[in-house]
């Protein structure tokens, strides 16, 4: 297995661990995982081609869909409601 796929598997395990955290505690590690995830998708694309990077990106977009919805609201200056722990 290539190093990019090994790191992608480790990324999935880390993302699963972060999902168990309360929402307030997911923000910082989730942002770090988001940036790392995009870098991993590019790395997978370089190693294996865009045909394998596309499903990786779709899975990434599915995991971070709520985060992606929050970005425009933050840009507009809206306050996001984060549930209490």
C-alpha positions in Angstrom: 0.0 0.0 0.0 1.3 3.4 -0.8 2.1 6.0 1.9 -0.7 8.2 0.7 -3.3 5.4 1.4 -1.7 4.6 4.7 -2.0 8.2 5.8 -5.6 8.3 4.4 -6.5 5.3 6.6 -5.0 7.0 9.6 -6.9 10.2 8.7 -10.1 8.2 8.7 -9.4 6.8 12.2 -8.6 10.2 13.5 -11.8 11.7 12.0 -13.8 8.9 13.6 -12.2 9.7 17.0 -13.0 13.4 16.6 -16.6 12.5 15.8 -17.0 11.1 19.3 -16.1 14.4 20.9 -18.8 16.9 21.9 -19.5 19.4 19.1 -17.7 22.3 20.9 -14.5 20.3 21.1 -14.7 19.2 17.5 -14.0 22.6 16.0 -10.2 22.9 16.2 -9.3 19.2 15.4 -12.0 19.2 12.7 -10.4 22.2 11.0 -7.0 20.6 11.2 -8.4 17.3 9.8 -10.2 19.3 7.0 -6.9 20.9 5.9 -5.1 17.6 6.2 -7.8 15.9 4.3 -7.6 18.2 1.3 -3.8 17.7 1.2 -4.3 13.9 1.4 -6.8 14.0 -1.5 -4.2 15.9 -3.6 -1.5 13.3 -2.6 -3.8 10.4 -3.5 -4.5 12.1 -6.9 -0.8 12.5 -7.6 -0.1 8.8 -6.6 -3.1 7.1 -8.1 -4.8 9.5 -10.5 -7.9 11.7 -10.4 -10.2 8.7 -10.7 -9.3 7.7 -7.2 -9.1 11.2 -5.9 -12.7 11.9 -6.9 -14.3 9.4 -4.6 -11.9 10.5 -1.8 -13.1 14.1 -2.4 -16.8 13.1 -2.4 -16.3 11.2 0.9 -14.5 14.3 2.3 -17.3 16.6 1.2 -19.9 14.3 2.7 -18.1 14.3 6.1 -17.7 18.1 6.2 -21.0 19.1 4.6 -22.2 21.0 7.7 -18.8 22.8 8.0 -19.1 23.8 4.3 -22.6 25.2 5.0 -21.2 27.2 7.9 -18.5 29.0 5.9 -20.9 31.3 4.0 -22.7 32.1 7.2 -19.5 33.1 8.9 -18.5 35.2 5.9 -21.9 37.0 6.1 -21.2 37.7 9.8 -23.9 35.5 11.1 -23.5 33.9 14.5 -23.5 30.1 14.5 -25.4 28.3 17.2 -23.3 25.6 18.8 -25.1 23.3 21.2 -24.1 23.1 24.8 -22.1 20.1 25.9 
